[in-house]
Amino acid sequence: MAPEIQHAHQLLDQLGPGQLAAVVHLLETMVSPEEDRDTLGNAERKAVAEADEWLKHNPPIPHEEVLAEFGLTAADWDKMGSEPLPEKTSGRNG
């Protein structure tokens, strides 16, 4: 048996039931055929098809141009992506 496989077996033997189930799921995902990995729903598939069709007739819009329409820069976008979301407030009084 290859050393990597022996090492993998040793590591698997140390996992608890939940961890082992997660590893098994990961391995199943890794070895499943490519066509089995499609996780898009019908709405997402339709949206992708519409975007593909749009791009056949229109140039892509640069990210910076979209951000500028909202008064943002790429630096603003990066900063927003690294900050935690604000706490939700209930909207109720008391």
GROMACS elastic network, one bead per residue, 0.5 to 0.9 nm:
[ bonds ]
;  ai    aj funct       b0    kb
    1     4     6  0.83914   500
    1     5     6  0.66184   500
    1     6     6  0.66171   500
    2     5     6  0.53516   500
    2     6     6  0.63989   500
    2     7     6  0.87305   500
    3     6     6  0.50735   500
    3     7     6  0.60925   500
    3     8     6  0.85477   500
    4     7     6  0.50719   500
    4     8     6  0.60990   500
    4     9     6  0.86346   500
    5     9     6  0.61767   500
    5    10     6  0.86422   500
    6     9     6  0.51143   500
    6    10     6  0.63012   500
    6    11     6  0.87374   500
    7    10     6  0.50675   500
    7    11     6  0.62549   500
    7    12     6  0.86125   500
    8    11     6  0.51159   500
    8    12     6  0.60723   500
    8    13     6  0.85899   500
    9    12     6  0.50620   500
    9    13     6  0.61735   500
    9    14     6  0.88824   500
   10    13     6  0.52378   500
   10    14     6  0.67881   500
   11    14     6  0.53191   500
   11    15     6  0.69402   500
   12    15     6  0.54108   500
   12    16     6  0.86910   500
   12    19     6  0.89326   500
   12    20     6  0.68551   500
   12    23     6  0.84797   500
   13    16     6  0.83255   500
   13    20     6  0.87378   500
   14    20     6  0.89729   500
   15    18     6  0.79606   500
   15    19     6  0.56981   500
   15    20     6  0.56358   500
   16    19     6  0.53262   500
   16    20     6  0.59939   500
   16    21     6  0.85962   500
   17    20     6  0.50969   500
   17    21     6  0.61414   500
   17    22     6  0.87092   500
   18    21     6  0.51422   500
   18    22     6  0.63444   500
   18    23     6  0.87765   500
   19    22     6  0.51122   500
   19    23     6  0.62983   500
   19    24     6  0.86507   500
   20    23     6  0.50933   500
   20    24     6  0.61081   500
   20    25     6  0.85767   500
   21    24     6  0.50841   500
   21    25     6  0.61866   500
   21    26     6  0.86345   500
   22    25     6  0.51198   500
   22    26     6  0.62109   500
   22    27     6  0.86669   500
   23    27     6  0.61170   500
   23    28     6  0.85245   500
   24    27     6  0.50858   500
   24    28     6  0.60904   500
   24    29     6  0.85727   500
   25    28     6  0.50747   500
   25    29     6  0.62007   500
   25    30     6  0.86380   500
   26    29     6  0.51092   500
   26    30     6  0.61970   500
   26    31     6  0.87978   500
   27    31     6  0.62211   500
   27    32     6  0.84098   500
   28    31     6  0.53724   500
   28    32     6  0.58420   500
   29    32     6  0.53262   500
   29    33     6  0.84873   500
   29    36     6  0.86017   500
   29    37     6  0.73332   500
   30    33     6  0.84087   500
   31    34     6  0.86894   500
   32    35     6  0.82247   500
   32    36     6  0.63643   500
   32    37     6  0.73122   500
   33    36     6  0.55129   500
   33    37     6  0.71630   500
   34    37     6  0.54858   500
   34    38     6  0.77606   500
   35    38     6  0.61251   500
   36    39     6  0.82774   500
   38    41     6  0.85286   500
   40    43     6  0.78695   500
   40    44     6  0.56287   500
   40    45     6  0.61039   500
   41    44     6  0.53286   500
   41    45     6  0.62174   500
   41    46     6  0.86280   500
   42    45     6  0.51041   500
   42    46     6  0.60963   500
   42    47     6  0.86012   500
   43    46     6  0.51145   500
   43    47     6  0.61922   500
   43    48     6  0.87110   500
   44    47     6  0.50151   500
   44    48     6  0.61893   500
   44    49     6  0.85714   500
   45    48     6  0.51841   500
   45    49     6  0.61860   500
   45    50     6  0.86383   500
   46    49     6  0.50830   500
   46    50     6  0.61432   500
   46    51     6  0.86115   500
   47    50     6  0.50768   500
   47    51     6  0.61515   500
   47    52     6  0.85854   500
   48    51     6  0.50582   500
   48    52     6  0.61162   500
   48    53     6  0.85831   500
   49    52     6  0.50604   500
   49    53     6  0.61794   500
   49    54     6  0.85982   500
   50    53     6  0.50696   500
   50    54     6  0.61081   500
   50    55     6  0.86324   500
   51    55     6  0.61599   500
   51    56     6  0.87488   500
   52    55     6  0.51821   500
   52    56     6  0.65077   500
   53    56     6  0.52526   500
   53    57     6  0.71908   500
   53    58     6  0.89634   500
   54    57     6  0.56282   500
   54    58     6  0.60419   500
   54    59     6  0.86718   500
   55    59     6  0.61556   500
   55    60     6  0.65050   500
   56    59     6  0.79282   500
   58    61     6  0.87475   500
   61    64     6  0.84453   500
   61    65     6  0.67571   500
   61    66     6  0.71064   500
   62    65     6  0.53058   500
   62    66     6  0.66950   500
   62    67     6  0.88893   500
   63    66     6  0.52348   500
   63    67     6  0.62535   500
   63    68     6  0.86220   500
   63    74     6  0.81959   500
   64    67     6  0.50657   500
   64    68     6  0.60660   500
   64    69     6  0.87689   500
   64    72     6  0.82676   500
   64    73     6  0.66769   500
   64    74     6  0.63160   500
   65    68     6  0.50544   500
   65    69     6  0.64933   500
   65    73     6  0.89679   500
   66    69     6  0.53048   500
   66    70     6  0.70734   500
   66    72     6  0.86081   500
   67    70     6  0.53314   500
   67    71     6  0.64254   500
   67    73     6  0.60159   500
   67    74     6  0.72207   500
   67    76     6  0.89291   500
   67    77     6  0.78836   500
   68    72     6  0.51242   500
   68    73     6  0.62756   500
   68    74     6  0.88418   500
   69    72     6  0.74015   500
   70    73     6  0.88458   500
   72    75     6  0.80313   500
   72    76     6  0.58045   500
   72    77     6  0.69736   500
   73    76     6  0.50347   500
   73    77     6  0.63565   500
   73    78     6  0.87257   500
   74    78     6  0.62045   500
   74    79     6  0.85990   500
   75    78     6  0.50832   500
   75    79     6  0.61303   500
   75    80     6  0.85520   500
   76    79     6  0.51084   500
   76    80     6  0.61038   500
   76    81     6  0.85953   500
   77    80     6  0.50940   500
   77    81     6  0.61931   500
   77    82     6  0.88216   500
   78    81     6  0.50942   500
   78    82     6  0.64799   500
   78    83     6  0.89457   500
   79    82     6  0.52962   500
   79    83     6  0.64132   500
   80    83     6  0.53512   500
   80    84     6  0.81272   500
   80    85     6  0.87880   500
   81    84     6  0.79157   500
   83    86     6  0.87847   500
   84    87     6  0.88596   500
   85    88     6  0.86830   500
   88    91     6  0.87651   500
   89    92     6  0.81856   500
   90    93     6  0.83419   500
